Amino acid sequence: MCTTILTSDNSRAKMTVEKSLQDFLKNHYPSFLSSDAAKAKIDALSAEKAATLLKVLEAEESGKPTFMVRDANFSDFYGFDLGLNALFSEILASKVPYDSLVTFRESDIFKRDQVVEVEEQAELQELGYRISSHRFTPEQLATVNAEIANATFVNRGIFSRELTGGEIFGKIRDGSIESYLGINGDTFWLKDQDAAAHSRFFQKLAFDPYILSMVSQYLGCAPVHVQTNLWFSFPTLKDKNNLSTNAQMYHQDKEFTKFIKVFIYLSDVGPDNGPHAYIVGSHIDEAHTHGFKFSDRIPDEDITKYYAPERIRSLVGPAGTITFGDTSCVHKGVPVEAGYRLMMQLEYASSLYLSAVPPFTALTTDQLAALPYPDPVRKRMTVNYNSDDRRAYQQMSAAGAAPEPSTFRKMLRLAKRYVKTKL
Ligand SMILES: O=C(O)CCC(=O)C(=O)O
């Protein structure tokens, strides 16, 4: 019900969009509108926010992949603040309730403790990140390393190279990895996340009850699994392009309207091994309010202008350390000074709107049946497992694959700097 009194063009625009939003909700999310409190939240939206919300809900219901319009609609992200994200989650949760993910269920991987989890969730919400009380056991690390040995990694430099995880481990041991780095790139990324997303242990992990409980409470709705990523970082030339490509300058992610990542160290990470770093609480005090654009790379000098030293945290920990992180926080990987860092990352989003990641191949009926959740929840969590969308994404990426001339210029500059530092 619209309660706004018409006084100007602005309020007329608000009434029109509010009416369209109300009608849309009535048709597609009727149980959301069943409470007066929910209606009041819709009434309180500005015309701009109501229009943003309507657009994302229409995209949700269309079922069409919206990664195709990511660049064109990127500015929509600026319409989403904490309040609108929470409201969006509430609307999504009215259609697919996520209590089955929060209700306690034993995990095959972690020995759960509900009291500790309450405290972990509270800190995650307050600080934007939280190191888990759980850590992979040596046996679990061995299982993960066996999976990694067979996976293919690629670095993204001038002469990019492909190596299997097993080859990388071997070259780290015998010291020959250095000849694969430098102008070849200093980070080896998993070439295609699809195989990892479908591997037995990683799939179990991605849909583990502890992980799902933490991320669904954080998002306020059933989480969509969007990434199972892995990468090896090595000491790097501190060239701005290089640091930027490898996420080693402070930045804020906008990959989805709301999302949360789970970072797992698979090697010991001390201060010299490239710890993951956060500005505490910056998921609330977002850097774009200081005039930075989402995805801007922010030099350390600028960070210290806006944030007190006690808000800048580097997360060190032994292999197996697990961190939940909202990377809409200002964050980065500190450049590796010695040795290497092997990181695993799972990511979950509230919605695929303007997704930045490739969809996975569809799950088999058996794989789906192995997820012990009600059908709508299972469907929602695996909406990014869609073979048609995967093909569409691959076609779109292939069409835009030719590098721009400026990319060649950047590569040349980088090559010159490497030659200078090596001679
Ligand atoms: O490597 C790191 O620690 C940073 C990773 C990062 O920026 C991200 O995953 O969003």
The ligand as a Tripos MOL2 file, in Angstrom:
@<TRIPOS>MOLECULE
LIG
   10     9     1     0     0
SMALL
NO_CHARGES

@<TRIPOS>ATOM
      1 O1         45.2790  -13.2510   -2.2540 O.co2     1 LIG1
      2 C1         44.6800  -12.6280   -1.3710 C.2       1 LIG1
      3 O2         44.8880  -12.7580   -0.1800 O.co2     1 LIG1
      4 C2         43.6080  -11.6400   -1.8130 C.3       1 LIG1
      5 C3         42.5100  -12.3450   -2.5280 C.3       1 LIG1
      6 C4         41.4120  -11.4430   -2.9420 C.2       1 LIG1
      7 O3         41.5710  -10.2660   -3.1280 O.2       1 LIG1
      8 C5         40.0960  -12.0200   -3.1260 C.2       1 LIG1
      9 O4         39.9610  -13.2330   -3.2210 O.co2     1 LIG1
     10 O5         39.1260  -11.2590   -3.1750 O.co2     1 LIG1
@<TRIPOS>BOND
     1     1     2 2
     2     2     3 1
     3     2     4 1
     4     4     5 1
     5     5     6 1
     6     6     7 2
     7     6     8 1
     8     8     9 2
     9     8    10 1
@<TRIPOS>SUBSTRUCTURE
     1 LIG1         1 GROUP 0 **** ****
